[in-house]
Amino acid sequence: MVTLSHADEAAEETPLGPDLALLDAAISQMKEIDEALSQTVEMHFFTGMTIVEIAEAREVSTRTVDRDLKKARLLLAELLDS
C-alpha cells in the first residue's frame, strides 16, 4: 500500500539514474495500478509540464497533483526495487 507518510523518505533514498528500460517497465506497471499517477508522471517528467499546468489539464487542485507526484515517486521506488 502506498502512503504519503513515507513518500518523501523514499524519494530521497531512491538513487538517480536507473536504467531507462527498467524505468519504462516500472511506469507501465504503474499504469496498470493507477493510470492517473502514471499520466501525472509522464506529464511532469517527460513533457515538462508544471504542477499548475497538470492541475489545469486534469481539472484537479495543485495539492492533488503534488500528492500524486509524491505517491508516484514512492510507487516507482517500490516497482524498481522489485
N, C-alpha and C positions, 0 to 999 in steps of 0.2 A: 504494500500500500504506500502511496506517495503522500507525504505530509509536508506542510510548509515549515514545520519546526526544524527540520534538518536540511532544508533546501540550500540555505546559504552556506552551511558547513560543507555539504557535498560539492557545491560549485567551487569552493576554494580548494578542496582536496583533489579534484579531478585534474590530472595532468593535461597540459595542452599538447596539441599535435597528434591526436590519434589518427591512425591510418584512414584515409578517405573512404576506402571500401567498407571498413568497419563502421564508420560514421553513417554512411548511406544505408547500410543494413539496419543499424540502430534506429534511424529515422523511419525506415519502412516499418519496423516493429512498432515504433511509437504510433504510427498512423493507424495500425490495427487496434491499438489500445485506446487511443484518444486522438481522433483526427484533428480536432481544434488545436490541440497542443502542437502537433506536427506542422500544421499550417502556420501557426504563430512563429515557430522556429524558422521555417522557410522564409517567411516574410521579413523577419528581423535580421537573420544572419546571412541569408543568401541574396535577398533583394535590397537589403539595407534600409528597410522602412523603419521609421522611428516608432516609439511606443504610441505616440499620438496618432500617427498615420494608421497603425494597425488597429487601434481602438476605433477610429472612424470607419475603416474598412469592415471590421467585424461588428460594428454597432454595439460596442461594449465600452465600459469605462477604462481609463488608463490604469487604474488599480487592478482591474481584472487582467489586463494584458501583462502587467508586471508580475502578478501572482502566477499566471500561466507560464511565463518565461522561467520563473524560479522552479516551478514544478517540472517543466520540461528539462531543465538542466539536471535536476535530480534523477529524473527518469532516464535520461540519456546516460548518466553516470552508471546507473544500475544496469542498463542494457549493454553498455560497453564492457562492464566487468563480467558479464555472464558469457 
